């Protein structure tokens, strides 16, 4: 059988798909060709038929919306079309991009979790970057001066406490107040096949959980945006939002999607993306999740755990992605989850509380196990109480079900993709 040529090479002749390595002049030419080859051509090309194509790839569906307008991009390092950044694609297409809004981890995705980021200028394009994870977490009215439309494009991982959806919410609120439209270029949710976990109680609303949704909400950012707008969860001072979603092609929620770019520095692979919703609870405890090692969110441990029960050893050190990790320089005894089959983790189809319950039971100083951040991650007061009282995972899970069922009914109204 004759082997089909890769469509990217057909269009860019013999240029590789990893265009970012090209010299600047060649990059611009390659991007122009790339944009000219529309998303419909990609989806019909040999080797691409039926493949998942994120909203950013559907250029024919949104480029015309930016004609004659001053555009701001809310994006980061995951905002790519193939090997090309969305900003580069828009500029090469003649779009008047005037500003970038960046979330936690920064525009190029290099900042550590929780690291405050100052506004600056992008070295590659010269565009001003307004940090929404620094002094302010929402764009100001001044930031939005002379902006006609905003395009949002970030790869989420489907967990309530992953902060890109909080940044999106704050942007939406300010745009609604000023009657500025937003176009959301949707991307698949790698954990989109799961709806599970405690539903957030309003008194625990924070930047790591703004809305009454479970830990795993099973929605893409586009669906989530439709929900918070449709349910009136935006700031009450906001007006009606002009919201457009560019959907993903060939996607349904059970279809596995391997992220082409790590969504943040401490989620380096799909193993960590699948384990993150379950292991992130440890961020509200004294247990390390491997920050400061080559395998964050793939291990957990503590210096005081019993080595005969937790035989795996790791030592967190200061690295760019984790300058001051918990238990820096100390040998932690723990569990290595890297040998678990990612497919099995994904197909388990539910949040795993077993890791957390077991670690609490084995921790020598129970009073020191939890910290004040735990309730914000859990979204409630009762999860800590249940674990301390010795509830099993099944007993805890049963207490979620009524709230989960209520959420599912709300969620169903805003779904774009089949389950």
C-alpha positions in Angstrom: 0.0 0.0 0.0 1.3 3.4 -0.9 2.1 5.5 2.1 0.3 8.8 2.2 2.4 11.9 2.6 1.8 14.0 5.8 -0.5 16.9 4.9 1.7 19.4 6.6 4.6 18.4 4.3 2.3 18.6 1.3 1.4 22.2 2.1 4.7 23.4 3.3 6.6 21.3 0.8 9.4 19.8 2.7 9.2 22.0 5.8 8.8 20.0 9.1 5.7 20.4 11.2 7.8 21.8 14.1 7.9 25.2 12.6 9.0 27.1 15.7 12.6 26.0 15.0 12.8 27.9 11.7 14.5 31.3 11.3 12.1 34.2 11.7 11.6 34.9 8.0 11.0 31.3 7.1 8.7 31.0 10.0 6.5 33.8 8.7 6.3 32.3 5.3 5.5 28.9 6.8 2.8 30.3 9.0 1.2 32.1 6.0 1.0 28.9 4.1 -0.2 27.1 7.2 -3.1 29.5 7.7 -3.9 29.4 4.0 -4.4 25.7 4.3 -7.8 25.9 6.2 -9.0 23.6 8.9 -11.5 22.0 6.5 -8.5 21.0 4.3 -6.8 19.5 7.4 -9.8 17.5 8.3 -10.2 16.1 4.8 -6.5 15.5 4.1 -5.2 11.9 4.1 -4.1 10.8 7.5 -6.2 13.5 9.3 -9.7 12.4 8.5 -11.5 11.8 11.8 -8.7 13.1 14.0 -9.4 15.5 16.8 -8.9 19.1 15.7 -9.1 21.8 18.4 -11.0 25.0 17.8 -7.9 27.0 17.0 -7.4 24.9 13.9 -10.7 25.9 12.5 -9.3 29.2 11.1 -12.0 29.6 8.5 -14.5 29.8 11.4 -13.0 32.7 13.2 -10.5 34.8 11.3 -13.2 36.8 9.5 -14.5 37.8 13.0 -11.3 39.8 13.6 -11.2 41.8 10.3 -10.8 45.5 11.1 -10.7 44.9 14.8 -8.2 45.3 17.5 -7.7 41.9 19.0 -6.4 40.7 22.4 -5.3 37.1 22.9 -5.9 35.4 26.2 -3.5 32.5 25.8 -0.3 30.7 26.8 2.2 28.2 25.6 -0.6 25.7 24.8 -2.2 28.1 22.3 -0.9 26.4 19.2 -2.0 25.2 15.8 0.3 22.3 15.0 3.8 23.6 15.8 2.8 27.3 15.5 1.6 29.6 18.2 -1.8 31.1 17.8 -0.4 34.6 18.1 2.1 34.0 15.3 -0.7 32.6 13.2 -3.0 35.6 13.7 -0.2 38.1 13.1 0.8 36.3 9.9 -2.8 36.3 8.8 -2.9 40.1 9.1 -4.9 40.2 12.3 -4.3 43.3 14.4 -3.2 41.6 17.7 -2.5 44.4 20.1 -2.2 42.7 23.5 -1.8 39.4 25.2 -3.4 38.3 28.5 -1.5 35.5 30.3 -2.6 33.1 33.1 -0.8 31.3 35.9 2.6 30.0 34.6 2.8 32.9 32.2 2.5 33.3 28.4 5.3 31.0 27.6 4.4 28.5 30.4 7.6 28.6 32.3 6.6 30.0 35.7 6.1 27.8 38.7 2.7 27.1 40.3 1.7 30.1 42.4 4.6 32.2 41.2 3.4 35.8 40.7 4.1 37.1 37.2 4.7 40.7 36.3 3.3 42.2 33.1 5.9 42.6 30.4 6.5 42.3 26.7 6.8 39.2 24.6 10.4 38.9 23.4 9.4 37.1 20.2 6.6 39.5 19.0 7.1 42.6 21.0 3.5 42.5 22.1 2.6 43.8 25.6 1.7 41.0 28.0 -0.8 41.7 30.8 -0.3 39.2 33.6 -3.5 37.9 35.1 -1.6 36.0 37.8 0.3 38.9 39.4 -0.9 42.1 41.0 -4.3 41.5 39.4 -6.2 38.4 38.4 -8.7 40.0 36.1 -8.1 42.6 33.3 -8.8 46.2 34.4 -10.9 48.7 32.4 -7.6 50.3 31.3 -6.2 46.9 30.2 -9.3 46.6 27.9 -9.1 50.1 26.4 -8.9 50.0 22.6 -9.8 46.3 22.5 -12.6 45.3 20.2 -12.6 41.6 20.7 -10.8 38.9 22.8 -9.9 35.4 21.7 -9.3 32.8 24.5 -7.3 29.7 23.8 -5.8 27.6 26.6 -5.5 23.9 27.2 -7.4 22.9 30.4 -7.2 19.5 32.2 -10.8 19.4 33.5 -10.1 19.8 37.3 -12.0 22.5 39.2 -8.8 23.7 40.9 -6.8 24.1 37.7 -6.8 27.9 37.4 -7.2 28.5 33.7 -11.0 28.3 34.0 -10.9 30.9 36.8 -8.9 33.2 34.6 -11.4 32.7 31.8 -14.2 33.5 34.2 -12.7 36.8 35.3 -12.0 37.8 31.7 -15.6 37.0 30.8 -17.0 39.1 33.6 -15.0 42.1 32.6 -15.8 41.7 29.0 -19.5 41.4 29.7 -19.4 44.6 31.8 -17.8 46.5 29.0 -19.8 44.8 26.2 -16.7 43.4 24.5 -17.2 40.1 22.7 -15.1 37.0 23.3 -14.3 34.0 21.0 -13.3 30.8 22.8 -11.3 28.4 20.7 -12.3 25.1 22.4 -9.9 22.3 23.2 -10.6 18.7 24.4 -10.7 17.9 28.1 -8.4 15.0 28.7 -10.4 14.1 31.8 -13.7 15.0 30.1 -15.2 11.5 30.4 -15.4 11.8 34.2 -17.9 13.7 36.4 -16.9 13.1 40.0 -15.9 14.5 43.4 -17.4 16.8 46.0 -19.4 19.8 44.6 -18.0 23.1 45.8 -20.0 24.9 48.5 -20.3 28.7 47.9 -18.5 29.6 51.2 -15.3 27.9 49.8 -15.3 29.8 46.5 -11.7 30.9 45.6 -9.4 31.2 42.7 -8.9 27.4 42.9 -12.6 26.9 42.6 -15.1 29.6 41.8 -18.3 27.7 41.0 -20.6 24.9 42.4 -19.1 22.2 40.3 -17.4 18.9 41.3 -13.6 18.4 41.2 -14.0 16.6 37.8 -16.7 18.5 35.9 -16.4 16.7 32.6 -16.6 19.8 30.4 -14.4 21.6 27.9 -13.6 25.2 28.5 -16.2 26.1 25.8 -18.9 24.1 27.5 -17.8 25.5 30.9 -18.0 29.1 29.5 -21.5 28.4 28.2 -22.6 27.1 31.7 -21.3 30.0 33.8 -22.8 32.5 31.4 -26.1 30.6 31.0 -26.5 30.0 34.7 -25.8 33.6 35.7 -22.7 32.7 37.6 -20.8 35.7 36.3 -20.5 38.7 38.5 -23.9 40.2 39.0 -22.6 43.6 37.8 -21.8 42.1 34.4 -24.1 42.5 31.5 -25.0 40.0 28.8 -21.9 38.4 27.3 -21.3 38.2 23.6 -19.9 34.7 23.6 -18.8 32.6 20.6 -17.4 29.0 20.8 -15.4 27.5 18.0 -15.9 23.8 18.8 -13.4 20.9 18.4 -13.9 18.7 15.4 -14.2 14.9 15.6 -14.4 14.9 19.4 -16.5 13.1 21.9 -15.9 12.8 25.6 -14.8 9.1 25.7 -12.3 9.7 22.9 -8.7 9.8 24.3 -6.8 13.0 23.5 -3.0 13.1 24.0 -2.1 16.7 24.8 0.5 17.9 22.3 2.0 20.4 24.8 2.3 20.0 28.6 -0.4 22.2 30.0 1.9 23.5 32.9 5.4 22.9 34.1 4.4 20.3 36.8 2.1 18.3 34.5 4.8 17.0 32.1 3.0 14.0 30.6 -0.4 12.2 30.4 0.3 10.2 33.5 0.5 13.3 35.5 -2.6 14.8 33.8 -4.7 11.7 34.7 -3.4 11.6 38.3 -3.5 15.3 38.9 -7.2 15.5 40.0 -6.7 12.8 42.7 -3.2 13.8 43.8 -3.8 17.5 44.0 -5.6 17.0 47.3 -2.2 16.4 48.8 -1.4 20.1 48.1 -3.6 20.8 51.1 -1.6 18.5 53.3 2.1 18.0 54.4 2.6 15.3 51.7 4.8 16.0 48.7 3.5 15.2 45.2 6.9 15.2 43.7 7.3 18.9 43.0 11.1 19.5 42.6 11.6 16.1 41.0 11.5 14.9 37.4 8.1 13.3 38.0 5.7 15.7 39.7 2.1 14.4 40.2 3.3 10.9 39.6 4.6 10.1 43.1 3.7 11.1 46.6 5.6 10.8 49.9 6.9 12.4 53.1 10.1 12.1 55.2 8.1 10.7 58.2 6.3 7.9 56.5 7.4 4.3 57.4 10.0 3.1 54.9 8.9 -0.5 55.1 5.4 0.6 54.0 6.5 3.3 51.5 9.7 1.9 49.9 10.1 4.4 47.1 12.6 7.3 47.7 12.7 10.8 46.2 14.3 14.0 47.2 12.7 17.3 46.2 15.2 20.0 45.0 14.8 23.5 43.8 14.1 23.5 40.0 12.6 26.1 37.7 9.2 24.6 37.9 9.3 24.4 41.7 11.8 26.8 43.3 10.8 26.0 46.8 9.2 22.5 46.8 7.8 21.0 50.1 10.5 19.1 52.0 13.2 20.5 49.8 16.5 18.5 50.2 14.8 15.8 52.4 14.5 12.2 51.5 10.8 11.3 51.2 9.5 7.8 51.6 6.5 7.3 49.3 4.7 5.6 46.4 5.8 5.7 42.8 2.8 5.7 40.4 4.8 5.9 37.2 4.5 2.2 36.6 0.7 2.4 36.5 -0.7 2.0 33.0 -2.0 5.5 32.0 -4.8 3.8 30.1 -5.9 2.1 33.3 -5.8 5.3 35.3 -7.8 7.1 32.6 -10.3 4.3 32.3 -10.9 4.0 36.0 -13.4 6.8 35.4 -13.5 8.3 38.8 -11.6 10.3 41.3 -9.2 8.3 43.5 -9.4 9.0 47.2 -7.6 5.9 48.2 -4.2 7.6 48.0 -5.2 10.4 50.4 -7.1 8.2 52.9 -4.2 5.7 53.1 -1.6 8.4 53.5 -3.6 10.0 56.4 -4.0 6.7 58.1 -0.2 6.0 57.9 0.9 9.5 58.8 2.4 9.6 62.3 1.3 13.0 63.3 -2.4 13.3 62.3 -2.7 16.9 63.6 0.0 18.0 61.1 -1.4 16.2 58.1 -3.9 18.8 56.8 -3.3 22.5 56.2 -5.6 25.4 55.7 -5.5 25.1 51.9 -7.3 21.7 52.0 -10.8 23.1 52.3 -10.4 25.3 49.2 -9.2 22.3 47.1 -12.0 20.1 48.5 -14.5 22.9 48.1 -16.1 21.9 51.4 -15.5 21.4 55.1 -16.8 17.8 55.3 -14.1 15.9 53.3 -11.4 16.6 56.0 -13.9 15.6 58.7 -14.9 12.4 56.9 -11.3 11.3 56.5 -10.4 12.0 60.1 -13.5 10.1 61.2 -12.3 7.0 59.3 -14.9 7.0 56.5 -14.1 4.6 53.6 -13.8 5.8 50.1 -17.1 4.3 49.2 -18.8 5.9 52.2 -17.4 9.3 51.3 -18.3 8.9 47.6 -21.9 8.1 48.6 -22.3 11.6 50.2 -21.4 13.2 46.9 -24.1 11.6 44.8 -27.1 13.9 45.4 -25.1 17.0 44.6 -23.5 15.3 41.6 -26.9 14.4 40.2 -28.0 18.0 40.5 -24.9 19.2 38.8 -25.3 16.7 35.9 -28.8 18.2 35.2 -27.3 21.7 35.0 -24.3 20.5 32.9 -26.4 18.6 30.4 -27.9 21.9 29.1 -24.6 23.2 28.0 -22.8 20.2 26.5 -21.5 20.5 22.9 -20.0 17.1 22.5 -21.4 13.6 22.8 -20.6 11.5 25.8 
